[in-house]
Amino acid sequence: MKKSQNFEMLRSHWSELANLGVMAELYVHADPESCLVKLRNYLALQG
């Protein structure tokens, strides 16, 4: 999985959240709908 300056601080305790954040960043321009799905999953895991 790629690394992100925005989400790496989460990786040590919440690797799944870090992975979803990285994927959302990767998809934001190429596939905005997939980006939104990843962000929804991210929020669902937090709550």
Phi and psi in degrees as GROMACS dihedral restraints (atoms count N, CA, C in turn):
[ dihedral_restraints ]
;  ai    aj    ak    al  type     phi  dphi    fc
    3     4     5     6     1   -66.2    20    10
    4     5     6     7     1   162.8    20    10
    6     7     8     9     1  -106.1    20    10
    7     8     9    10     1   153.5    20    10
    9    10    11    12     1  -136.0    20    10
   10    11    12    13     1   134.4    20    10
   12    13    14    15     1   -65.0    20    10
   13    14    15    16     1   -24.5    20    10
   15    16    17    18     1   -81.3    20    10
   16    17    18    19     1   -23.3    20    10
   18    19    20    21     1  -125.4    20    10
   19    20    21    22     1    -4.5    20    10
   21    22    23    24     1   -64.4    20    10
   22    23    24    25     1   -27.3    20    10
   24    25    26    27     1   -64.7    20    10
   25    26    27    28     1   -20.4    20    10
   27    28    29    30     1   -84.1    20    10
   28    29    30    31     1   -21.5    20    10
   30    31    32    33     1   -58.5    20    10
   31    32    33    34     1   -36.3    20    10
   33    34    35    36     1   -66.8    20    10
   34    35    36    37     1   -30.2    20    10
   36    37    38    39     1  -110.9    20    10
   37    38    39    40     1   -32.1    20    10
   39    40    41    42     1  -134.1    20    10
   40    41    42    43     1    73.1    20    10
   42    43    44    45     1   -63.7    20    10
   43    44    45    46     1   -33.6    20    10
   45    46    47    48     1   -65.8    20    10
   46    47    48    49     1   -39.0    20    10
   48    49    50    51     1   -64.9    20    10
   49    50    51    52     1   -41.9    20    10
   51    52    53    54     1   -61.8    20    10
   52    53    54    55     1   -43.3    20    10
   54    55    56    57     1   -63.3    20    10
   55    56    57    58     1   -43.0    20    10
   57    58    59    60     1   -64.6    20    10
   58    59    60    61     1   -40.0    20    10
   60    61    62    63     1   -62.9    20    10
   61    62    63    64     1   -42.7    20    10
   63    64    65    66     1   -63.5    20    10
   64    65    66    67     1   -44.0    20    10
   66    67    68    69     1   -64.1    20    10
   67    68    69    70     1   -40.3    20    10
   69    70    71    72     1   -60.7    20    10
   70    71    72    73     1   -42.6    20    10
   72    73    74    75     1   -62.1    20    10
   73    74    75    76     1   -40.2    20    10
   75    76    77    78     1   -66.7    20    10
   76    77    78    79     1   -34.5    20    10
   78    79    80    81     1   -89.6    20    10
   79    80    81    82     1   -10.4    20    10
   81    82    83    84     1   -54.6    20    10
   82    83    84    85     1   -38.9    20    10
   84    85    86    87     1   -95.5    20    10
   85    86    87    88     1   -39.5    20    10
   87    88    89    90     1   -75.9    20    10
   88    89    90    91     1   -35.9    20    10
   90    91    92    93     1  -149.5    20    10
   91    92    93    94     1    79.1    20    10
   93    94    95    96     1   -58.7    20    10
   94    95    96    97     1   -33.0    20    10
   96    97    98    99     1   -64.9    20    10
   97    98    99   100     1   -42.0    20    10
   99   100   101   102     1   -66.1    20    10
  100   101   102   103     1   -35.4    20    10
  102   103   104   105     1   -59.1    20    10
  103   104   105   106     1   -45.5    20    10
  105   106   107   108     1   -64.3    20    10
  106   107   108   109     1   -37.1    20    10
  108   109   110   111     1   -62.3    20    10
  109   110   111   112     1   -44.9    20    10
  111   112   113   114     1   -63.2    20    10
  112   113   114   115     1   -39.9    20    10
  114   115   116   117     1   -68.1    20    10
  115   116   117   118     1   -36.7    20    10
  117   118   119   120     1   -62.9    20    10
  118   119   120   121     1   -42.8    20    10
  120   121   122   123     1   -62.8    20    10
  121   122   123   124     1   -40.5    20    10
  123   124   125   126     1   -58.4    20    10
  124   125   126   127     1   -48.4    20    10
  126   127   128   129     1   -66.8    20    10
  127   128   129   130     1   -36.4    20    10
  129   130   131   132     1   -64.2    20    10
  130   131   132   133     1   -36.9    20    10
  132   133   134   135     1   -70.9    20    10
  133   134   135   136     1   -29.0    20    10
  135   136   137   138     1   -72.4    20    10
  136   137   138   139     1   -34.5    20    10
